[in-house]
Amino acid sequence: MSAPNARIRPATVLDAPDLAAVHLQAWRERYGDLLPEDVYAERAEHGPGQWEAMLADTAGPTTWIARRDGRAVGFAQATAPGAGEVRSLELTYLVVLAAEQGRRTGTHLLQLAIGDAPCQLWVLEGDERTIGFYGHHGFAPDGAHRPAFGGHLTEVRMLR
């Protein structure tokens, strides 16, 4: 028998500490030694306040939080990036802890955040697992690149 799906709901300002913790843990799991420790230290110091401010903005985008057994395991958020972008919707965050991957939580978060809308997103260059996940959901790289994490890494844009 398969495990039940994670429970997903819109996040509130009270979820800020959990979102910050999941964000930091997922970065450590995904990027490990690719990023210098000061990037993680900055995220640990400023993440909770940044999430609190973002979630307190009632005009801001909806952030979806996934919980399993009462513990935050992932989140997603999409925004309107503004004029001049190739898509009017951007998947800003889709973060799922490593232990939660393969349980369809990412797929459910993606569906809630963007549905089947045309969208853009950025993913770490060479991250074939993540690129494959998005490819499965109709995204493809369009050749655009940008520096990420203070220039330590490079991201590629994917479009649907």
Accessible surface in RSA format (square Angstrom, percent):
REM  Atomic radii and reference values for relative SASA: ProtOr
REM  Chains: A
REM  Algorithm: Lee & Richards
REM  Probe-radius: 1.40
REM  Slices: 20
REM RES _ NUM      All-atoms   Total-Side   Main-Chain    Non-polar    All polar
REM                ABS   REL    ABS   REL    ABS   REL    ABS   REL    ABS   REL
RES MET A   1   240.49 124.5 149.12  98.7  91.37 217.6 127.21 108.1 113.29 150.1
RES SER A   2    99.26  83.9  76.27 101.8  22.99  53.0  52.99 112.8  46.27  64.8
RES ALA A   3    54.74  50.3  27.92  43.1  26.82  61.0  34.11  48.0  20.62  54.6
RES PRO A   4   105.10  76.6  92.42  84.2  12.68  46.1 104.45  86.2   0.65   4.0
RES ASN A   5    92.55  63.8  75.31  72.8  17.24  41.5  14.30  34.4  78.24  75.6
RES ALA A   6    11.00  10.1   0.54   0.8  10.47  23.8   1.38   1.9   9.62  25.5
RES ARG A   7   195.30  82.0 188.51  96.1   6.80  16.2  71.26  97.4 124.05  75.2
RES ILE A   8    39.58  22.5   9.18   6.8  30.40  73.3   9.31   6.7  30.27  82.2
RES ARG A   9    96.33  40.4  95.26  48.6   1.07   2.5  59.28  81.0  37.05  22.5
RES PRO A  10    68.67  50.0  65.33  59.5   3.35  12.2  65.33  53.9   3.35  20.8
RES ALA A  11    16.15  14.8   0.00   0.0  16.15  36.7   0.00   0.0  16.15  42.8
RES THR A  12    70.03  49.8  65.11  66.0   4.92  11.7  65.84  88.4   4.18   6.3
RES VAL A  13    60.72  40.0  53.83  48.7   6.88  16.6  53.83  46.8   6.88  18.7
RES LEU A  14   154.20  85.9 133.76  95.7  20.43  51.4 136.89  96.1  17.30  46.6
RES ASP A  15     4.57   3.2   4.57   4.5   0.00   0.0   0.00   0.0   4.56   4.6
RES ALA A  16     1.60   1.5   1.60   2.5   0.00   0.0   1.60   2.3   0.00   0.0
RES PRO A  17    82.93  60.4  77.33  70.5   5.60  20.4  78.34  64.7   4.59  28.5
RES ASP A  18    51.01  35.7  49.73  49.5   1.29   3.0   3.83   9.0  47.19  47.1
RES LEU A  19     0.34   0.2   0.34   0.2   0.00   0.0   0.34   0.2   0.00   0.0
RES ALA A  20     6.62   6.1   4.27   6.6   2.35   5.3   4.57   6.4   2.05   5.4
RES ALA A  21    60.83  55.9  49.44  76.3  11.38  25.9  57.30  80.7   3.53   9.3
RES VAL A  22     6.35   4.2   5.95   5.4   0.40   1.0   6.35   5.5   0.00   0.0
RES HIS A  23     4.82   2.6   4.82   3.4   0.00   0.0   2.69   2.8   2.14   2.5
RES LEU A  24    34.83  19.4  34.83  24.9   0.00   0.0  34.83  24.5   0.00   0.0
RES GLN A  25    70.21  39.3  67.10  49.0   3.11   7.4  26.84  57.1  43.37  32.9
RES ALA A  26     9.46   8.7   8.17  12.6   1.29   2.9   8.68  12.2   0.78   2.1
RES TRP A  27    41.57  16.7  41.48  20.1   0.09   0.2  32.61  17.4   8.96  14.5
RES ARG A  28   103.88  43.6  94.92  48.4   8.96  21.3  43.59  59.6  60.29  36.5
RES GLU A  29    78.76  45.2  40.16  30.4  38.60  91.9  36.52  70.6  42.23  34.5
RES ARG A  30    84.68  35.6  62.37  31.8  22.31  53.1  28.87  39.5  55.81  33.8
RES TYR A  31    33.24  15.5  30.22  17.2   3.02   7.8   2.24   1.7  30.99  38.2
RES GLY A  32    30.25  37.3   0.00   N/A  30.25  37.3  27.86  76.4   2.39   5.4
RES ASP A  33   153.39 107.4 120.63 120.1  32.76  77.5  40.80  96.0 112.60 112.3
RES LEU A  34   104.50  58.2  87.47  62.6  17.04  42.8  90.89  63.8  13.62  36.6
RES LEU A  35     6.25   3.5   0.00   0.0   6.25  15.7   0.35   0.2   5.89  15.9
RES PRO A  36    48.68  35.5  36.36  33.1  12.32  44.8  48.05  39.7   0.63   3.9
RES GLU A  37   105.37  60.5  97.07  73.4   8.30  19.8  65.38 126.5  39.99  32.6
RES ASP A  38    96.97  67.9  86.86  86.5  10.11  23.9  43.57 102.6  53.39  53.2
RES VAL A  39    24.62  16.2  20.96  19.0   3.66   8.8  24.60  21.4   0.02   0.0
RES TYR A  40     5.17   2.4   5.11   2.9   0.07   0.2   5.15   3.9   0.03   0.0
RES ALA A  41    53.22  48.9  44.46  68.6   8.76  19.9  50.48  71.1   2.74   7.2
RES GLU A  42    74.18  42.6  69.68  52.7   4.50  10.7  47.56  92.0  26.61  21.7
RES ARG A  43    31.70  13.3  30.25  15.4   1.46   3.5   0.27   0.4  31.43  19.1
RES ALA A  44    53.01  48.7  33.94  52.4  19.07  43.4  38.61  54.4  14.40  38.1
RES GLU A  45   130.54  74.9 100.08  75.7  30.46  72.5  40.63  78.6  89.91  73.4
RES HIS A  46    80.17  43.8  76.31  53.0   3.86   9.9  40.18  41.4  39.99  46.5
RES GLY A  47     0.05   0.1   0.00   N/A   0.05   0.1   0.05   0.2   0.00   0.0
RES PRO A  48    53.60  39.1  52.91  48.2   0.69   2.5  53.06  43.8   0.54   3.4
RES GLY A  49    45.21  55.8   0.00   N/A  45.21  55.8  36.56 100.3   8.65  19.4
RES GLN A  50    80.24  44.9  72.35  52.9   7.89  18.8  38.20  81.3  42.03  31.9
RES TRP A  51     2.35   0.9   2.35   1.1   0.00   0.0   0.52   0.3   1.83   3.0
RES GLU A  52    94.86  54.5  94.86  71.8   0.00   0.0  13.80  26.7  81.06  66.2
RES ALA A  53    67.61  62.2  51.88  80.1  15.73  35.8  60.16  84.7   7.45  19.7
RES MET A  54    54.41  28.2  44.09  29.2  10.31  24.5  46.48  39.5   7.92  10.5
RES LEU A  55    28.58  15.9   6.08   4.3  22.51  56.6   8.89   6.2  19.69  53.0
RES ALA A  56    61.18  56.3  37.63  58.1  23.55  53.6  44.23  62.3  16.95  44.9
RES ASP A  57    78.37  54.9  63.92  63.6  14.45  34.2  24.18  56.9  54.19  54.0
RES THR A  58   142.48 101.3 105.16 106.6  37.32  88.9  80.98 108.8  61.49  93.0
RES ALA A  59    97.97  90.1  58.22  89.9  39.75  90.4  69.32  97.6  28.65  75.9
RES GLY A  60    27.04  33.3   0.00   N/A  27.04  33.3   7.98  21.9  19.06  42.7
RES PRO A  61    52.80  38.5  29.45  26.8  23.35  84.9  40.90  33.8  11.90  74.0
RES THR A  62    69.92  49.7  54.16  54.9  15.76  37.6  23.65  31.8  46.27  69.9
RES THR A  63     2.31   1.6   0.30   0.3   2.01   4.8   0.00   0.0   2.31   3.5
RES TRP A  64    51.08  20.5  51.08  24.7   0.00   0.0  46.09  24.6   4.99   8.1
RES ILE A  65     0.11   0.1   0.07   0.1   0.04   0.1   0.07   0.1   0.04   0.1
RES ALA A  66     0.00   0.0   0.00   0.0   0.00   0.0   0.00   0.0   0.00   0.0
RES ARG A  67    44.22  18.6  43.33  22.1   0.89   2.1  25.47  34.8  18.75  11.4
RES ARG A  68    29.34  12.3  23.66  12.1   5.68  13.5  20.96  28.6   8.38   5.1
RES ASP A  69   146.87 102.9  99.19  98.7  47.69 112.8  44.82 105.5 102.05 101.8
RES GLY A  70    63.78  78.7   0.00   N/A  63.78  78.7  35.51  97.5  28.27  63.3
RES ARG A  71   126.36  53.1 122.18  62.3   4.18   9.9  64.61  88.3  61.75  37.4
RES ALA A  72     7.05   6.5   2.96   4.6   4.09   9.3   2.96   4.2   4.09  10.8
RES VAL A  73     6.24   4.1   6.24   5.6   0.00   0.0   6.24   5.4   0.00   0.0
RES GLY A  74     0.30   0.4   0.00   N/A   0.30   0.4   0.00   0.0   0.30   0.7
RES PHE A  75     0.08   0.0   0.08   0.1   0.00   0.0   0.08   0.1   0.00   0.0
RES ALA A  76     0.00   0.0   0.00   0.0   0.00   0.0   0.00   0.0   0.00   0.0
RES GLN A  77     2.84   1.6   2.84   2.1   0.01   0.0   0.01   0.0   2.84   2.2
RES ALA A  78    13.99  12.9   3.42   5.3  10.57  24.0   3.42   4.8  10.57  28.0
RES THR A  79    39.69  28.2  35.09  35.6   4.60  11.0  30.57  41.1   9.12  13.8
RES ALA A  80    85.62  78.7  57.81  89.2  27.81  63.3  57.81  81.4  27.81  73.7
RES PRO A  81    44.68  32.6   7.49   6.8  37.19 135.2  16.60  13.7  28.08 174.5
RES GLY A  82    44.13  54.4   0.00   N/A  44.13  54.4  36.63 100.5   7.50  16.8
RES ALA A  83   113.27 104.2  68.40 105.6  44.88 102.1  80.27 113.0  33.00  87.4
RES GLY A  84    84.30 104.0   0.00   N/A  84.30 104.0  42.39 116.3  41.91  93.9
RES GLU A  85    77.46  44.5  53.51  40.5  23.95  57.0   3.48   6.7  73.98  60.4
RES VAL A  86    71.09  46.8  46.34  42.0  24.75  59.6  54.06  47.0  17.03  46.2
RES ARG A  87    69.65  29.2  64.61  32.9   5.04  12.0  12.58  17.2  57.07  34.6
RES SER A  88    96.00  81.1  78.19 104.3  17.81  41.0  51.56 109.8  44.44  62.3
RES LEU A  89    40.18  22.4  40.18  28.7   0.00   0.0  40.18  28.2   0.00   0.0
RES GLU A  90    25.33  14.5  25.33  19.2   0.00   0.0   2.08   4.0  23.25  19.0
RES LEU A  91     8.58   4.8   1.81   1.3   6.77  17.0   1.81   1.3   6.77  18.2
RES THR A  92    56.44  40.1  33.47  33.9  22.97  54.7  34.79  46.7  21.65  32.7
RES TYR A  93    51.81  24.2  47.96  27.3   3.85  10.0  21.49  16.1  30.32  37.4
RES LEU A  94    33.23  18.5   6.10   4.4  27.13  68.2   6.10   4.3  27.13  73.0
RES VAL A  95    18.87  12.4  15.70  14.2   3.17   7.6  18.87  16.4   0.00   0.0
RES VAL A  96    19.80  13.0  10.68   9.7   9.12  22.0  10.68   9.3   9.12  24.7
RES LEU A  97     2.76   1.5   2.76   2.0   0.00   0.0   2.76   1.9   0.00   0.0
RES ALA A  98    53.51  49.2  41.13  63.5  12.38  28.2  41.41  58.3  12.11  32.1
RES ALA A  99    89.47  82.3  60.13  92.8  29.34  66.7  74.16 104.4  15.30  40.5
RES GLU A 100     4.95   2.8   4.53   3.4   0.41   1.0   1.12   2.2   3.83   3.1
RES GLN A 101    60.82  34.0  40.00  29.2  20.83  49.6  19.52  41.6  41.30  31.3
RES GLY A 102    79.10  97.5   0.00   N/A  79.10  97.5  38.72 106.3  40.38  90.4
RES ARG A 103    89.74  37.7  75.86  38.7  13.88  33.1  32.74  44.7  57.01  34.5
RES ARG A 104   143.08  60.1 135.15  68.9   7.93  18.9  61.03  83.4  82.05  49.7
RES THR A 105     1.58   1.1   0.28   0.3   1.30   3.1   0.68   0.9   0.90   1.4
RES GLY A 106    11.77  14.5   0.00   N/A  11.77  14.5   7.19  19.7   4.59  10.3
RES THR A 107    25.30  18.0  24.83  25.2   0.47   1.1  15.95  21.4   9.35  14.1
RES HIS A 108    50.27  27.5  48.70  33.8   1.58   4.0  31.76  32.7  18.51  21.5
RES LEU A 109     0.00   0.0   0.00   0.0   0.00   0.0   0.00   0.0   0.00   0.0
RES LEU A 110     4.84   2.7   4.84   3.5   0.00   0.0   4.84   3.4   0.00   0.0
RES GLN A 111   109.72  61.4 103.48  75.6   6.25  14.9  41.70  88.8  68.03  51.6
RES LEU A 112    80.40  44.8  60.95  43.6  19.46  48.9  63.41  44.5  16.99  45.7
RES ALA A 113    18.41  16.9   0.02   0.0  18.39  41.8   1.59   2.2  16.82  44.6
RES ILE A 114     9.92   5.6   0.00   0.0   9.92  23.9   5.61   4.0   4.31  11.7
RES GLY A 115    21.24  26.2   0.00   N/A  21.24  26.2  17.09  46.9   4.15   9.3
RES ASP A 116   131.50  92.1 111.46 110.9  20.04  47.4  36.74  86.5  94.76  94.5
RES ALA A 117    32.94  30.3  28.49  44.0   4.45  10.1  32.70  46.1   0.24   0.6
RES PRO A 118    88.29  64.3  84.08  76.6   4.20  15.3  85.68  70.7   2.61  16.2
RES CYS A 119     0.00   0.0   0.00   0.0   0.00   0.0   0.00   0.0   0.00   0.0
RES GLN A 120     0.52   0.3   0.52   0.4   0.00   0.0   0.00   0.0   0.52   0.4
RES LEU A 121     2.20   1.2   2.20   1.6   0.00   0.0   2.20   1.5   0.00   0.0
RES TRP A 122    45.53  18.3  22.09  10.7  23.43  55.0  19.77  10.5  25.76  41.8
RES VAL A 123     7.70   5.1   4.54   4.1   3.15   7.6   7.70   6.7   0.00   0.0
RES LEU A 124    17.36   9.7  14.92  10.7   2.44   6.1  14.92  10.5   2.44   6.6
RES GLU A 125    89.24  51.2  72.88  55.1  16.36  39.0  27.54  53.3  61.70  50.4
RES GLY A 126    52.56  64.8   0.00   N/A  52.56  64.8  28.68  78.7  23.88  53.5
RES ASP A 127    22.31  15.6  13.67  13.6   8.64  20.4  12.81  30.2   9.50   9.5
RES GLU A 128   120.86  69.4 111.44  84.3   9.42  22.4  63.53 122.9  57.34  46.8
RES ARG A 129   148.71  62.4 130.46  66.5  18.24  43.4  60.18  82.2  88.53  53.7
RES THR A 130    29.54  21.0  26.94  27.3   2.60   6.2  22.05  29.6   7.49  11.3
RES ILE A 131    30.27  17.2  29.82  22.2   0.46   1.1  29.82  21.5   0.46   1.2
RES GLY A 132    42.34  52.2   0.00   N/A  42.34  52.2  35.23  96.7   7.11  15.9
RES PHE A 133    61.57  30.8  52.83  32.7   8.73  22.7  59.68  36.2   1.88   5.4
RES TYR A 134    15.03   7.0  15.03   8.6   0.00   0.0   2.67   2.0  12.36  15.2
RES GLY A 135    35.80  44.1   0.00   N/A  35.80  44.1  18.59  51.0  17.21  38.5
RES HIS A 136   151.49  82.8 118.49  82.4  33.00  84.4  77.99  80.4  73.51  85.5
RES HIS A 137    37.81  20.7  26.45  18.4  11.36  29.1  16.49  17.0  21.32  24.8
RES GLY A 138    48.36  59.6   0.00   N/A  48.36  59.6  31.21  85.6  17.15  38.4
RES PHE A 139     6.95   3.5   0.00   0.0   6.95  18.1   0.01   0.0   6.94  19.9
RES ALA A 140    55.30  50.8  53.34  82.3   1.95   4.4  53.89  75.9   1.40   3.7
RES PRO A 141    77.57  56.5  56.13  51.2  21.45  78.0  56.13  46.3  21.45 133.3
RES ASP A 142    59.51  41.7  21.08  21.0  38.44  90.9  24.87  58.5  34.65  34.6
RES GLY A 143    55.69  68.7   0.00   N/A  55.69  68.7  35.92  98.6  19.77  44.3
RES ALA A 144    27.13  24.9  16.28  25.1  10.85  24.7  25.99  36.6   1.14   3.0
RES HIS A 145   101.74  55.6  73.03  50.8  28.71  73.4  53.18  54.8  48.55  56.5
RES ARG A 146    95.39  40.0  91.71  46.8   3.67   8.7  34.20  46.7  61.19  37.1
RES PRO A 147   103.72  75.6  88.10  80.3  15.61  56.8  89.64  74.0  14.07  87.5
RES ALA A 148    10.77   9.9   3.39   5.2   7.38  16.8  10.77  15.2   0.00   0.0
RES PHE A 149    38.42  19.2  17.37  10.8  21.05  54.8  29.06  17.6   9.36  26.8
RES GLY A 150    83.23 102.6   0.00   N/A  83.23 102.6  43.84 120.3  39.39  88.2
RES GLY A 151    53.56  66.1   0.00   N/A  53.56  66.1  20.27  55.6  33.29  74.6
RES HIS A 152    93.46  51.1  63.68  44.3  29.78  76.2  39.43  40.6  54.02  62.9
RES LEU A 153    30.04  16.7  22.46  16.1   7.58  19.1  28.92  20.3   1.12   3.0
RES THR A 154    49.04  34.9  44.78  45.4   4.26  10.1  13.86  18.6  35.18  53.2
RES GLU A 155    26.63  15.3  26.63  20.1   0.00   0.0   0.10   0.2  26.53  21.7
RES VAL A 156    13.60   9.0  13.60  12.3   0.00   0.0  13.60  11.8   0.00   0.0
RES ARG A 157    36.07  15.1  36.07  18.4   0.00   0.0   0.00   0.0  36.07  21.9
RES MET A 158     0.83   0.4   0.83   0.5   0.00   0.0   0.83   0.7   0.00   0.0
RES LEU A 159    29.44  16.4  25.19  18.0   4.25  10.7  25.19  17.7   4.25  11.4
RES ARG A 160    59.06  24.8  40.80  20.8  18.25  43.5  45.26  61.9  13.80   8.4
END  Absolute sums over single chains surface
CHAIN  1 A     8585.2       6203.5       2381.6       4843.4       3741.8
END  Absolute sums over all chains
TOTAL          8585.2       6203.5       2381.6       4843.4       3741.8
